[in-house]
Amino acid sequence: METAAAELAVKSAKDEHAVEEKTAVETKTETAATETKTEEKTVELEKKEVPVKTYVVQWRKKNTDCLWRIAEKVYKNAAYWPAIYLANKDQIKDPDLIFPGQKLIIPPKPQKKPSYKKIKEQIKTKSK
């Protein structure tokens, strides 16, 4: 009887160990599946190309174009002009000076309004 009880104890210990192994394997499988889904989403986002919008600066007698007015036309909110400036830093040295005929890249509307103070600091460090 004692041997039967000992065999039963050994068998239950093996069963517990087998259950733990199955749980560990299932967890690894779930983690791998989640990582694969994340990688697929990243690849999908990379494949989506956002069409580049451009705006040609125009001259008028009244209400001449400036970054503020362009942002008002494009985003329906003039406070987003820094986004246009940042996207076109290579051709705009001073955000107060844009010229007729310039082709500006219009980035997608940012979720958060860009800070003018940060841009002003960037301009100062760039000019030094």
Secondary structure, DSSP 8 states (H G I E B T S, - for coil): -HHHHHHHHHHHHHHHHHHHHHHHHHHHHHHHHHHHHHHHHHHHHHH-----EEEE----SSS---HHHHHHHHHS-GGGHHHHHHHTTTT-SSTT---TT-EEEE----SS---HHHHHHHHHHHH-
